[in-house]
Every structure is written in C-alpha cells, then in structure tokens.
C-alpha cells in the first residue's frame, strides 16, 4: 500500500481541504453534478482527518455548484480564446485543469503558497502547458514573469474572501494593469455572508477567518476602473434544488425575493481591456 501524504497546513492554507473534501464527497454521490473523480483520488492519498471538517451534504453540493459554474465559465472563455492564459489563483489541490482539460496551446498557471505548490507537485503529474508559481498572491512581483499580451482568464475559488478587505481591490488593479485584456471570475459574499460563513464548523476547525465582503458588485468597478461586471449568478442552481435539504431550499427561494439575501453568496465575472 502506498504511504499517504502527510499535511502540515493551518488556517487559510488548511481551508483548501474543505473544498477538496466537498468536491470529492459530492463526486461519490450517485447523482453527482461535478463528477470530480480526480478529487476523490487526491483526497484518498492524504493523511488527514477530513471528518473533523464536518462538511454537510448541503455544503458538498454547494461547493460542486460553485465549481461547476467556474469550470463552465473557463471552458467558454477558452472557446472564445483558444490560445489564452488561465491564471488559477489559490489553486490548492483543485483539479480544475483536469476537469476542463485545456489544449496544450493554453498557458495554464497555478498559483498558491510555496508549501501548497510543493504538496501539489507531489500529488499531480506534470502536464504540458501547465506552470506553477509558489508565492502569496499578495506579493508584488509574481505577476512580472507572466506574459501580458494573451487574453487572460483569472479564476479564484474560495480564496479572495480570506484576504484583507483592502487587498482585494489592489490585487484586481495589479492584475488589470498587467494584462492587456481578459476576465476575472470568482466567488464573493456580502458582509452578512462573511459573518455567516465564519460560523461554519468547517471554517472554525481550521482557525481561518473570512475578511473580505462585497455588497454591490459594481463598487469594484470604481475601485479597479478597468473592470466591468458581466455576470452575477447565485450560488443556487435551480436544477439542484431537489438535492438539498428543505431549509437550504427555502433559503434559496427566499434569496430570489430579497436582494440582501440574494447577495449572501454569488459568483461574479468581470471583463477588462
């Protein structure tokens, strides 16, 4: 039997295991939306007490919906721009590159803390066209090595809300000033949504804290002037409502009636250039 990989991750770095766990366990369900069997294989290789995260079935399905939407946006961008750059911020142990399966002409770049990238390289096989950068996304110089003239899609899942509030608009300004054109796709939560998520047992088990909340998504257009909002989607997929518990189903229906609730959590896509 192959020895499992030990993990020494804490706080925000450890939260990557929440999304991995959610995707893997949702993919084990007979009615799985994401069908991320790569995540199942990765999770099975890790020496970690995943049950302590207490991710519920609803949580697993919510993570799958979020990931599927971002995957679909990535595929659509690559259909429009076959020789693009995809910048996967806070990649963790996510297998998006395997789910999307881009052509070798796509420059796919995974970015995360050095210790996360080191773990990732032990688990994932090298792939043509895929490059890794071990750095905090808040460091000032990691963008300099990335060619700027290709259309670029920046994808960030389960990452930005953990950053200091002032750091997110600054990061967007740096990205949009570096690249000629492209899109940024990510998940965001209202200030109330951030407070709610910080109460989840899975977040509390890691010691991490969400800090950045976003109310009106158009406020980012003034903070990073090259950004233009092109899509705002709820994290609830009507086609998945029958799979979730009645309390969450009721909340999903209520969010369609009240804008403050509708923005508790959603997926956003901006264009620039």
Secondary structure as the mmCIF struct_conf table of DSSP 4:
data_model
#
loop_
_struct_conf.conf_type_id
_struct_conf.id
_struct_conf.beg_label_comp_id
_struct_conf.beg_label_asym_id
_struct_conf.beg_label_seq_id
_struct_conf.end_label_comp_id
_struct_conf.end_label_asym_id
_struct_conf.end_label_seq_id
HELX_LH_PP_P HELX_LH_PP_P1 UNK A 2 UNK A 4
STRN STRN1 UNK A 5 UNK A 6
HELX_RH_AL_P HELX_RH_AL_P1 UNK A 11 UNK A 14
TURN_TY1_P TURN_TY1_P1 UNK A 15 UNK A 15
HELX_RH_AL_P HELX_RH_AL_P2 UNK A 16 UNK A 28
BEND BEND1 UNK A 29 UNK A 29
TURN_TY1_P TURN_TY1_P2 UNK A 30 UNK A 31
BEND BEND2 UNK A 33 UNK A 34
HELX_RH_AL_P HELX_RH_AL_P3 UNK A 37 UNK A 44
TURN_TY1_P TURN_TY1_P3 UNK A 45 UNK A 45
STRN STRN2 UNK A 46 UNK A 47
HELX_RH_3T_P HELX_RH_3T_P1 UNK A 50 UNK A 53
HELX_RH_AL_P HELX_RH_AL_P4 UNK A 57 UNK A 80
TURN_TY1_P TURN_TY1_P4 UNK A 82 UNK A 83
STRN STRN3 UNK A 85 UNK A 89
TURN_TY1_P TURN_TY1_P5 UNK A 90 UNK A 90
TURN_TY1_P TURN_TY1_P6 UNK A 92 UNK A 93
HELX_RH_AL_P HELX_RH_AL_P5 UNK A 96 UNK A 100
TURN_TY1_P TURN_TY1_P7 UNK A 104 UNK A 105
BEND BEND3 UNK A 106 UNK A 106
STRN STRN4 UNK A 107 UNK A 112
HELX_RH_AL_P HELX_RH_AL_P6 UNK A 114 UNK A 123
BEND BEND4 UNK A 124 UNK A 124
HELX_LH_PP_P HELX_LH_PP_P2 UNK A 125 UNK A 126
TURN_TY1_P TURN_TY1_P8 UNK A 128 UNK A 129
STRN STRN5 UNK A 130 UNK A 134
BEND BEND5 UNK A 135 UNK A 135
TURN_TY1_P TURN_TY1_P9 UNK A 137 UNK A 138
BEND BEND6 UNK A 139 UNK A 141
HELX_RH_3T_P HELX_RH_3T_P2 UNK A 142 UNK A 145
BEND BEND7 UNK A 146 UNK A 146
BEND BEND8 UNK A 148 UNK A 150
STRN STRN6 UNK A 152 UNK A 156
BEND BEND9 UNK A 157 UNK A 158
HELX_RH_3T_P HELX_RH_3T_P3 UNK A 160 UNK A 162
BEND BEND10 UNK A 163 UNK A 163
HELX_RH_AL_P HELX_RH_AL_P7 UNK A 165 UNK A 178
BEND BEND11 UNK A 179 UNK A 181
STRN STRN7 UNK A 182 UNK A 189
HELX_RH_AL_P HELX_RH_AL_P8 UNK A 191 UNK A 197
TURN_TY1_P TURN_TY1_P10 UNK A 198 UNK A 199
BEND BEND12 UNK A 200 UNK A 200
HELX_RH_AL_P HELX_RH_AL_P9 UNK A 201 UNK A 206
TURN_TY1_P TURN_TY1_P11 UNK A 207 UNK A 207
BEND BEND13 UNK A 215 UNK A 216
TURN_TY1_P TURN_TY1_P12 UNK A 217 UNK A 218
HELX_RH_AL_P HELX_RH_AL_P10 UNK A 219 UNK A 223
BEND BEND14 UNK A 224 UNK A 224
TURN_TY1_P TURN_TY1_P13 UNK A 225 UNK A 226
STRN STRN8 UNK A 228 UNK A 234
BEND BEND15 UNK A 235 UNK A 235
HELX_RH_3T_P HELX_RH_3T_P4 UNK A 238 UNK A 243
BEND BEND16 UNK A 244 UNK A 244
HELX_RH_AL_P HELX_RH_AL_P11 UNK A 246 UNK A 255
TURN_TY1_P TURN_TY1_P14 UNK A 256 UNK A 257
HELX_RH_AL_P HELX_RH_AL_P12 UNK A 259 UNK A 262
TURN_TY1_P TURN_TY1_P15 UNK A 263 UNK A 263
BEND BEND17 UNK A 264 UNK A 264
STRN STRN9 UNK A 265 UNK A 272
#
